[in-house]
Amino acid sequence: EKWYFQMLKQSENLIINIKPELSLKASLKKQYDYVKNLAETYHKVFWIVDYDVIERETKECKAGEEKRSEEFARYYNDLSKLENVEILVVNTCFEYWIYLHFKYSKKNYKDCDETGKDLKKEFPTYDKTEKFYKKNNADIYTSLKPKLPIAIKNAENLGPFDIQNPNNPVCEIHRLFNKDGSFKVD
């Protein structure tokens, strides 16, 4: 995700901060606190959440521990009250957003690996590496940009994230863009 958004920023000459500075293993609590702190400083904060991670960690919870899905629901409800915070949920993972550039699917993927297999059928050269995402003259954002209106339409057709039914397929990354594919700045 970080590399995609870096390429978006570079390609569109956007004056925005992309701050995925948390470690990949940051707890939900740490992410929540980070978003809340950023909301005190920035005009707009987007928290992009891969729900497959929450679902996996929910299954791994020990007896007596709060399920990650319940913890996320608390944070989601709290942060949704802030006008300058938008929570963009992708179920399963970021590869689903890329897949939607090629094909509409409401398939309920069990994990990112399964999503990646379908993505490779549509985008055989895809590789989840920084080198692939940032290729000179063929970075991921620039390569997919002509298909961005298709991805936006496909993602919109999935509907919004529903905290009451969080396992439904959803991809809210389209909310970062206008229908024509231009980046929303408001």
DAKAZI-V394821 format. One record per residue. N is the residue number from 1. RES is the residue in three letters. SS is DSSP state (H for helix, E for strand, L for the rest). PHI is phi in degrees with one decimal (NA if undefined). OMEGA is omega as a letter, one per 20 degrees, with the letter a starting at -180 (999 if undefined). Layout:
N&RES&SS&PHI&OMEGA ; N&RES&SS&PHI&OMEGA
This chain:
1&GLU&L&NA&a ; 2&LYS&H&-56.1&a ; 3&TRP&H&-66.4&r ; 4&TYR&H&-59.6&a ; 5&PHE&H&-71.6&r ; 6&GLN&H&-63.5&a ; 7&MET&H&-69.6&r ; 8&LEU&H&-60.1&a ; 9&LYS&H&-58.3&a ; 10&GLN&H&-65.7&a ; 11&SER&H&-64.3&a ; 12&GLU&H&-95.2&a ; 13&ASN&L&50.8&a ; 14&LEU&L&-84.9&r ; 15&ILE&L&-102.9&r ; 16&ILE&L&-136.8&r ; 17&ASN&L&-98.8&r ; 18&ILE&L&-109.7&a ; 19&LYS&L&-123.2&r ; 20&PRO&L&-81.9&a ; 21&GLU&L&-90.5&r ; 22&LEU&L&-76.5&r ; 23&SER&L&-66.8&a ; 24&LEU&L&-59.6&a ; 25&LYS&L&-101.3&a ; 26&ALA&L&-62.0&r ; 27&SER&L&-66.0&r ; 28&LEU&H&-58.0&r ; 29&LYS&H&-59.9&r ; 30&LYS&H&-64.1&r ; 31&GLN&H&-63.2&r ; 32&TYR&H&-58.0&r ; 33&ASP&H&-59.6&a ; 34&TYR&H&-63.5&r ; 35&VAL&H&-62.3&a ; 36&LYS&H&-62.0&r ; 37&ASN&H&-65.2&r ; 38&LEU&H&-61.4&a ; 39&ALA&H&-63.6&r ; 40&GLU&L&-77.4&a ; 41&THR&L&-110.6&a ; 42&TYR&L&-100.8&r ; 43&HIS&L&-63.4&a ; 44&LYS&L&-144.3&r ; 45&VAL&E&-128.0&r ; 46&PHE&E&-112.4&r ; 47&TRP&E&-111.6&r ; 48&ILE&E&-95.8&a ; 49&VAL&E&-119.4&r ; 50&ASP&E&-86.8&a ; 51&TYR&H&-70.2&r ; 52&ASP&H&-61.8&r ; 53&VAL&H&-67.6&r ; 54&ILE&H&-62.7&a ; 55&GLU&H&-64.0&r ; 56&ARG&H&-62.1&a ; 57&GLU&H&-67.3&r ; 58&THR&H&-63.3&r ; 59&LYS&H&-67.0&a ; 60&GLU&H&-87.5&a ; 61&CYS&L&-62.0&r ; 62&LYS&L&-81.8&r ; 63&ALA&L&-55.3&r ; 64&GLY&L&91.8&r ; 65&GLU&L&-79.7&r ; 66&GLU&L&-67.3&r ; 67&LYS&L&-66.9&a ; 68&ARG&H&-60.5&r ; 69&SER&H&-63.3&r ; 70&GLU&H&-71.1&r ; 71&GLU&H&-61.9&r ; 72&PHE&H&-60.9&r ; 73&ALA&H&-57.9&r ; 74&ARG&H&-61.5&a ; 75&TYR&H&-65.2&r ; 76&TYR&H&-59.2&a ; 77&ASN&H&-63.7&a ; 78&ASP&H&-68.1&a ; 79&LEU&H&-69.8&r ; 80&SER&L&-64.7&r ; 81&LYS&L&-77.8&a ; 82&LEU&L&-85.3&a ; 83&GLU&L&-65.0&a ; 84&ASN&L&-99.6&r ; 85&VAL&E&-116.6&r ; 86&GLU&E&-121.6&r ; 87&ILE&E&-102.5&a ; 88&LEU&E&-109.8&a ; 89&VAL&E&-100.2&r ; 90&VAL&E&-122.0&r ; 91&ASN&E&-122.3&k ; 92&THR&L&-105.2&a ; 93&CYS&L&-146.5&a ; 94&PHE&H&-57.9&r ; 95&GLU&H&-60.3&r ; 96&TYR&H&-61.8&r ; 97&TRP&H&-59.6&r ; 98&ILE&H&-64.4&r ; 99&TYR&H&-57.1&a ; 100&LEU&L&-65.1&r ; 101&HIS&L&-69.7&a ; 102&PHE&L&-108.3&a ; 103&LYS&L&-156.6&r ; 104&TYR&L&-81.6&r ; 105&SER&L&-154.0&r ; 106&LYS&L&-108.4&r ; 107&LYS&L&-63.6&r ; 108&ASN&L&-91.2&a ; 109&TYR&L&-66.4&a ; 110&LYS&L&-78.1&r ; 111&ASP&L&-164.0&a ; 112&CYS&H&-67.0&r ; 113&ASP&H&-61.1&r ; 114&GLU&H&-66.0&r ; 115&THR&H&-61.0&a ; 116&GLY&H&-60.1&r ; 117&LYS&H&-63.5&r ; 118&ASP&H&-68.0&r ; 119&LEU&H&-60.1&a ; 120&LYS&H&-61.9&r ; 121&LYS&H&-66.6&a ; 122&GLU&H&-91.6&a ; 123&PHE&L&-136.4&a ; 124&PRO&L&-57.5&a ; 125&THR&L&-84.4&a ; 126&TYR&L&-58.0&r ; 127&ASP&L&-146.7&a ; 128&LYS&L&-84.9&r ; 129&THR&L&-135.0&r ; 130&GLU&H&-61.7&a ; 131&LYS&H&-58.9&r ; 132&PHE&H&-65.8&a ; 133&TYR&H&-63.3&a ; 134&LYS&L&-109.4&a ; 135&LYS&L&-50.6&r ; 136&ASN&L&-61.1&r ; 137&ASN&L&63.2&r ; 138&ALA&L&-153.6&r ; 139&ASP&L&-65.8&a ; 140&ILE&H&-59.7&a ; 141&TYR&H&-66.4&a ; 142&THR&H&-62.2&r ; 143&SER&H&-65.0&a ; 144&LEU&H&-90.1&a ; 145&LYS&H&-52.3&r ; 146&PRO&H&-61.0&a ; 147&LYS&H&-97.2&a ; 148&LEU&H&-59.1&r ; 149&PRO&H&-59.6&r ; 150&ILE&H&-66.5&r ; 151&ALA&H&-61.1&r ; 152&ILE&H&-60.5&r ; 153&LYS&H&-62.4&r ; 154&ASN&H&-62.3&r ; 155&ALA&H&-67.3&r ; 156&GLU&H&-59.4&a ; 157&ASN&H&-65.4&r ; 158&LEU&H&-72.7&a ; 159&GLY&L&87.8&a ; 160&PRO&L&-79.9&r ; 161&PHE&L&-62.9&r ; 162&ASP&L&-120.4&a ; 163&ILE&H&-61.8&r ; 164&GLN&H&-77.3&r ; 165&ASN&H&-131.9&a ; 166&PRO&L&-69.3&a ; 167&ASN&L&-88.6&r ; 168&ASN&L&-66.4&r ; 169&PRO&L&-61.4&a ; 170&VAL&E&-155.7&r ; 171&CYS&E&-149.8&a ; 172&GLU&H&-96.1&r ; 173&ILE&H&-60.9&r ; 174&HIS&H&-57.1&a ; 175&ARG&H&-67.2&r ; 176&LEU&H&-79.8&a ; 177&PHE&E&-124.1&r ; 178&ASN&L&-78.3&a ; 179&LYS&L&-57.9&a ; 180&ASP&L&-81.7&r ; 181&GLY&L&97.8&r ; 182&SER&L&-74.6&a ; 183&PHE&E&-70.7&r ; 184&LYS&L&-76.2&r ; 185&VAL&L&-129.8&r ; 186&ASP&L&-141.7&999
